[in-house]
Amino acid sequence: MNKELEMCPNKLVAALGKPSKEFTKSDIIGYIKQNDIRMVNFMYPAGDGRLKTLNFVINNAAYLDAILTCGERVDGSSLFPFIEAGSSDLYVLPRFSTAFLDPFAEIPTISMLCSYFNKDGEPLESSPENTLRKACRAFNEVTGMEFQAMGELEYYVIAPDAGMFPATDQKGYHESAPYAKFNEFRTRCMAYIAQAGGQIKYGHSEVGNFTIDGKIYEQNEIEFLPVNAEDAADQLMIAKWIIRNLGYQMGYDVTFAPKITAGKAGSGLHVHMRIVKDGQNQMLDGGVLSATARRAIAGMMELAPSITAFGNTNPTSYFRLVPHQEAPTNICWGDRNRSVLVRVPLGWAAKSDMCKIANPLEVESNYDTTQKQTVEMRSPDGSADIYQLIAGLAVACRYGFELENALEIAEKTYVNVNIHQKENADKLNSLACLPDSCEASADCIERQRAAFEKYNVFSPAMIDGIIKKLRSYGDKTLRADINGNQEEMLKLVNRYFHCG
């Protein structure tokens, strides 16, 4: 049996005996009939970054075939700010490869993500999933390679504090129960996400934990495996929906907000990337970072000021991007260094067979570890529009292949020290800074928009909408204005608590 199908938790994959990429309409209909499924849900991302849902009861076989073939009409003006009410009708068509059994529905239900189409039956130019599709296509056309991604989804779980086995403040990283209180909640989330097709790497408790007004705030993380960038975005969207739904079911509040309070760890949405050709990871060459990887990094260094427009979309985002919080502040990259914007994590490049050393009874593994090497963008957070963010990163990495001096840029922006230590002040001062507000990010994307609009990836209307939204916050001096004012900070956090 195909090892990628063996033990797969996705019930449709197990029942149909094929990977989800190969699902057809007849597969979906056959599964529905054989498993007494009574409802179908269409789900699609809107301008607020959340998944919307349209419910269908299966009246009969003819109706089921009709909705899966034709999709349905929706009001685009209620979903996206760039669509006028006078011509707002859109079509949503299900993508069969995303089908999963809804883990929360009492009535047996199949849910699927959808794509948007305009009145002429063409993919909607400015829709989230189509923008990412165009970004991946442009990357492939320019480089001849595939852009892959994976996300690190950080979030806080909030519940009444029972006062038992208190965790050490800001020392929750990989903590076990009973000091970590929500491990069971996280593992149930992971199980549901995996059943919905999410390719999960692992989960754990994170650094942040504290108590305010009798409530415990515990930070957790679920990290994914690298897959095609379009699939990566779909998986993150479904994961956020599952985490929130299970939290609601269990009586917990959950937030992906970038910052909760001053001096405590904020929640990021780090994105790892790798570039693949003919099934082989291209990030290493002879055990060291390849020119391919360094070109992609150079592109991210050049367009980093604009990536925040997609990945840091409300004023609280910029209270996370401050020194000494394991969040980036300056445009630079480095190896295994958490003070940089783009980090090259430890990549199993050692020559020793660690499995055999740890387990002397094992034979030599000869495992190809080069597939594991990625690079990680650390600025984005939970406020991100996931499709726009990953599309923006695909554009930035592609841009690096279009720069004649890409390798020179990569060399110039490399650091191998903690830039926030006093002895490295000169190095810190030599580096460009990330934007410090939504307004500053709007200015950056305005200046660099041509790179994102090239190859018709981001439509001008979408860029205009992003700029308008960012400037609407009027937060140019907000970080300085309320610095140290805990009361005002909490008001701000509450306003954007359920972002993204």
N, C-alpha and C positions, 0 to 999 in steps of 0.2 A: 504493500500500500504506500502511496505517496506520503512521505514523512510530514509534509506541510498540511495534510488533511488528517492524519492520524492524531487522535486525542483533541481535535479541534472543538472548542466549546460552543461555536456557533451552530445552533441546532439545524439551520437550513443547510449549511455545508455538510454536516454529518448525515442528514437525511438524503440529500441529493447526490452526495458522493463526488462533488466537484467544487473547485474554488469559487468564491463569490463572483469573481471577475467573469466567470462563464455562465452566470445565471441568465436564463431567458424568461420571457413572459410565460411560456408553457411550464417552465419549472415552478414559477411562483404559483400559478393556478393549480398545478398538480399538488403542491405542498398544501395549499389552502384546502383543497377538497379532501385530501387524505388525513388532515389533522383537525378537521372541523373548525377552521378559523372562521370567525363570524364578522370581523371588522378589518378594515384597511385604513391606515393613517398615512397621509402625505405630510412630510415635514420639510421645511425650507427656511434658510436663513434670511433675515430681514435687515434693514438698515440699522437697527439697534444692536445687532450682533447676536440676537437670540433666535432659536429655532421656533418657527410657527407651525401649527398643526391643523390639518383639515381631516375630519373623520368621515369615513364611508361605512355604512352598513351594507353587507353583501345581500342585495335583494334577490339576485339570481345569477346564474352563470353568464348570461348575456351582459348584464350590467357590470359584473366583475371584469369581463373582457373589455368592455367599453372604457372604463375608467383607467385601466392599465395601458390601453392603447392611445386614448385621446387626452388623458389628463383632465384638468379642470381649469375653469377661469377663476382668477383672484383679483382683488382690487390692489393694484400696484401702488396707488397713491397713499394707501394706508400702511404700506410696507416699506417704501423708500421715499425719502424727502425729495429726490430729483425727478419724481414722476408726477405730472400734473393730473388733477382730478378729471379734467376734460377728456383725457385720453389715457385712462389708467388701467384698462383691462390687460391682464397678462395671462399666459398659460403656465401651469406647472405640470411637468411630466416626470413621472417616477423613474428613478435609476434603479433597475432591478438588482444591480450588484451590491446595493446598500441595504437590501431587505434584511430585517431581523424580527424576531419574536419579541413583542413588547413585554418587558419584565414586570411592568406595573399594572397592566390591564387585567381586570377581573374577567372580562369577556375576551376570549382568545383573539389576539390582534397581531397583524403583520404591519410593521412600519417601514417606510422607505423615504430616503432623501430625494428631493426633486431638483430639477433644473428649470430655470425660467426661460420662456420664449415670448417674443413680441407678437403683435397682431399679424405679422406676415409669416409667422411660424419659424422665425430665425432666433437663435440664442440671444437673449437680452444682453446688449453690449455692456451694460454697467452692472450686471448681476454679480454677486460675490463669487459664485463657483465658476462662472465663465471668465471672469478676470484672471483667476488663478489658472484656469485651463490655458488661456492665451499666454500667460507668463511662462508656463512650463513648455508650451510649444515653441515660443521664441527662444527659450534657453536651448532646447534641443536643436533648433535650426541653426543657431549661431555656433554652438559647441560640438554638436554631434553626440551629445551625452544626455543622460537623464538626471534631473534634479530630484533628490530625495530629501525628506525632512522627517523630524519627529519632535514632539513637544514634551516639555516638563510642566505638568499642570499642578501648580501650587494653589492651595486654598486653606482657609481657616474654618474649622468647625467650632460652633459656639453653643454652649449648654450650661445649665446651672452647675455651679461648683459644689461638689459634695464634701470637699475639704479632705479627702482621703488620698494618701500617696501623692502629695503635690510634686509636680515636675519642677526641675531646676529652671529658673527664669532664663529664657534665651539659650537653653542647652538641650533642646528637645530632639536634636538630630539623631535619627535612627533609634529613638528610645523604644523600649519594650513596655508592655503592660506590666504592672498597673500604673506606672508613671505616665505612660501614654494612654489616654482614655478612649481614643476613637480608632484603634487598630481594627476592630471588628467591622465598624462602619466602612472603613477604607477597603478592607478585603471584600466585603459584599459589593461595594461599588466596582471594584476590579472584576469580580466575577460577572456582574451584569454587563460591564463594558466589553469584556471578552466575548460574551454571548452575542453581543450586538456587532461583533466583527472587529473590535479594537485590538490591535496588536500591542499588548502591554509588555514592557520590559520588566518593571518592578514597581513597588509602592513602598513608602516608608513615612514615618513622622519626620517633620522638618524642624529647623532651629526654633521657630517662633512658638512661644507659649507664655501666657500671662493671664492674670485675673483682673477684671474691672467690674465693679458694682455687683459682685457675687456671681459673675459669669466667667467660665474658663474659656479661653481662646487658644485652640491648639492648631498649629499649622501642619498640614500633611502634603504629600506629593505623590502623584502617579505619573510615571515616565513611560513613554512609548518606544517602540522599535522603529527604526528608519524604514519608510515605505515611500512609494511614489507620492510626491508632494500633495497632489489632489486628494489622495486617500488619507494622508496625514491630517489635512484640514477637516475632512468629514469625520474622522475618528475623534478629534478634539471637540467638535461641536456636539456629537452624540454623548461624549463623556461628560461634558459640563451639564447637559440635560439630565443625565442619569444621576450624577452626584447631587444635584439640586432636588430631584424628585425623591431620591432615597432619604436625603436629609429631612425633607418635609414629612415623609412617611414615618420616620423614626423620631420626629419632634426636635430635630437639630436645625439650627440656622447655619447656613453655609455662605461664605463670601469669597469671591475671587478678587476682591478689591486690592489694588496695589499697595495700599498703606492703611493700617488700622489706627496706629497711634505713634507719636514720635518716639524714637529710640528703640523701637521693636522691629523685628524683621518684617519686611514687606513681602508680598507674594509676586513673584515673577512668572513669566511664561517663556522660559528659555527655549530657544529652538535650535536643535542640532541639525546639521546638514551634511550630506555627502553627495558626491558626484559619481555616477556609475556609467560604465560603458561595457556593453556585451556581458552584463551580469557581474562585472568586476569593479570593485571600489577603486577609484582613481586618486584617493586622498594621500596615499603613501607611494614613495618611489625609493626602493632599496632600504626600506625601514625608516625613512625620514619623510617629513612633509613634502609633498610633491609640488612642482611648479603649478599644476592644475589647481591644487588647494590654495596656494599663495595668490594666484590670480583672482580666485573667488573672494578671498579675504580682502585683497586690494579694492575690489569693487564695493565691498561692504564698508571699507574705511572711507571711500569717497562719498558714498550715498548714505552713510550712517545718520547724518543730521535729519534726513527725511524719513528714515525708517520709523522714527518716533511718531510720525504723523499717523502711521498705521498701528503701531504697537503700544502707544502710550497716549490714550485718547481722552483722558479727563484730568482735571487739575491735580487730583491726588497722585497721579502717576509720577509727578515731578518731585514729590516729597519722598519717594523711594529712591530716586536717582541722586543720592547724596553719599559723601564719603563714609567709610567704616561700616557699611551695612551689606557688604558682599553684593553691591549693585554698582554698575559702571557709572562714571561721571565724565570720562574722557575717551577720545577716539583713538584706540590702540588695541593691539592684540598680543597674545603671549601663550606660552605653554603652561598648562596646569595652574594658571594664575587667575584667581577670582576677583582681582581688582581691575581686570581689563574688560573691554567691550566684547571682543571676540576671543574666546578661549579655545585652545587646542587641548582637549582632555587627554589623560593618559590613555594610550591606544594599544596596549598589548603588543608593543614592538620589541619587548625583551626576547632574547633568544632561548631562554630556559623553558623547559616544560614544567610549568608550575603545578599542573594537575598531578604529574608523576611524583614531584617532590613532596606534595601534600599527601599523596596516596601511593606509597611505594609498591603496592601490588599491581598497579596499573601498568599497561604497556605504553610506549610512546604514542602520544595522541596525534601528532602531525596536523593539528587543527589550523586551518587558514584564518589567522586572527586579523589579517589586513582588512577584512570586511567591517571590522568594528570601528575603525577610525572615523571620527566626525570632527566638525568644528562647530562651536556653539555661540550663537548670538544671545547676549545676556541682558539687553536693554528692555525687551518687551515685557508686558505684564498682562494681568487678567482682563484689563479693559480693552484689549486689542480686538479689532475686527480680524478674526482668524484667517479668513480667506484673503483679505487685503494684505495682511502682514506677511503671509507665506508667499503671496504673489510679489510683494515688494522685495523680499529676500531673494527670490528667483531672479528678479530684475537686477538687483545689486550684484549678485554672483555672475550673471551674464555680462554685466557692465565691465567686470574685471577682465574679461576676455577681449573686450573691445578697446582697452587702454594699452597704448604702446609701452607705457612705463609702469605697467602693473607690478612687476617684480620689484622695481625700485620703490614704489609706494609701500609695498608690503614690508620691505626691509626698513624703511624710514619710520614706520609706525609700530614696529615690533618692540616690546619691552620684556625684560626678564627679571623685573623687580616689582615689589609692591609700591605703586606710585604714590600711595597715601602715607608712607613713612617719611619722617622729617628729612632723613638723609637723601631722599630721592626727590626733593622739592624741585630741583632744576629740571629733572626729566618731566615731572608733572606739568610744569609751566610751559614746556615746549610742545605740549599736546593740545590739539583742539578740543573744545568742550562739547558735550551733548547739549541740546536745547534744554532750557530750564523752565519751560512753560508750554502750554498748548499754543499760545500765540507765537512763541519762538519757533515751534515746530511748523506752524502754518507758514511762517516766513521762509523756512528752509525748503519745504515742499514746493512752494511757489517758485523759488529760484532753481530747483532741480527737477521740475516737473517734466521737462523734455525727455529725460532718461526713462521715466516711467510711462510716458505716452508713446514712446517709440515702439514700432511694430504693433501699434494699436492695442497695447496691453491694458493700460488704464485709460479709460475714456476721459476726455477733457471735462465732461459733466461730472464724473466721479471725483476727479481731483478738485474741481471747483467746490463740490459739496463737502469734501473733507476739509478744505481750507475754511469754508464758511462756518462749519461746525466748530473747528478748533478756535477760531477767532471769537466766536460767540461767548466763550467763557470769560473773556476779559481778565485773564489771570497773569498778565505780563510781569507784575511785581508781587504776586500773591505769596510766593514762597518766602520772600523777605518780609512781607507785611505781617504774616501771622507766625513767624518763627518764634518758637518758645511759648506760644499762646495755646495751651492744651484745650481750652474750651472751644476756641474757634476751629482748631484742628478736628475735634470730634464732630462738630457741626458739618464740616466739609466731608468727613468720612461718611457720616450718615446720609448725606445727600447723594453720594455715589456708591453706596454700599453694595448694591446689586448690579454692578456694571458688567458689560460684556455678556 
